[in-house]
Amino acid sequence: MTGHKENGDESRRRGRRSAVLKAAGLTLAGALVLASAAAGWAYWHLNDNIKSVDIDSALGDDRPARPLVTPSATASASAGPLPTEALNILVLGSDSRSGKENKALGGGDSSGARSDTAMVVHIDAGRTSATVVSIPRDTLVTRPSCPLPSGGSTAVAYNAMFNSAYSVGGPVCAVKTVESITGVRMDHYIEIDFSGFAKLVDALGGVDVTTDQDIDDDLSHLHLKKGPHHLDGTQALALARTRHGIGDGSDLGRIGLQQKLVKALLEQMAATSLLTDPAKLYRVADAATAGLTTDTGLDSLNELMNLGQSLKDLSADNVRTVMMPVVPAPSDHNRVVAREPAASTLWESLR
């Protein structure tokens, strides 16, 4: 009788262990399914954030030639080594007031959008150093004829404000105008609006910037004493936009602040342990892709990640920031024109 009892107890214990293991297995399987679904949803959400414009199709072959590169230099991450060829990227900050958040951050009711900030980012071959060239938005240029999404094209405009290109023809005309005045082929286009920039800074935990003078600008709502500051997204955006509280109130003083912000963002990204904090990585990725418009060569999460991974050895210390050389325009001293031959020499160095 005792033997039968022991056998029965052992059988029940095995049954309980089996039930526990089965429950654990089902729980783990369920967790894996939920994790996969969550990862799939997150990928779809981030991918869906990105808006794009097919600039290559719109402009066709009437553009500066692409430099010849070796096949190995353009390999994708999935095919082998990361790409290492030089790149030129037009980065625009749009002052669009579309949407409640952009309207509030823009501080006004104006309709439409302009390129509030324009930078040509040249990444050297090897992708360990870069030059960021700011183009003052008040620069007078010859704006070329640009194709319109609705058909037809804009007329050539002489002595036009540089930032009018975006107003009349969107990203396509902005790229064509930059290529026209620089002779440099833009490999990619990236645009971020007010809200997207502020969210990115907040997702990174803010940025550290040192100002060289007091800033007191009621229009951008920014009031800072000279010295070091830790800025949140709204304050960083105000710093990027302020112009009346510094220098002579022109766009040239603001460009210096924008270049400080570029360095500060790079330093903050390098200091943030994104790979060890998946939740923070997602918040940064969500902020980075929200409010983002790219060319069709960067309009997926995979393509943006490939670009980011190729820049892993690019540090803030190896990023040089300059402004296109300019002088006051003879026709209007509130505007500027390219200073030659210095401007042409600068653009030649980036080809």
Secondary structure, DSSP 8 states (H G I E B T S, - for coil): -HHHHHHHHHHHHHHHHHHHHHHHHHHHHHHHHHHHHHHHHHHHHHHHH-EEE-HHHHHTT-S-------GGGG--TTTSS---S-EEEEEEEE----SHHHHHHHTS---S--EEEEEEEEE-TTSS-EEEEE--TTBEEEE---B-TTSSB---EEEEETTHHHHHHHHHHHHHHHHHHH----SEEEEEEHHHHHHHHHHTT-EEEEESS-EEETTTTEEE-SEEEEE-HHHHHHHHH--TTSTTSSHHHHHHHHHHHHHHHHHHHHHS--TT-HHHHHHHHHHHHTTEEEEGGG-SHHHHHHHHHHTTT--GGGEEEEE--EEEETTEEEEEEE-TTHHHHHHHHT-
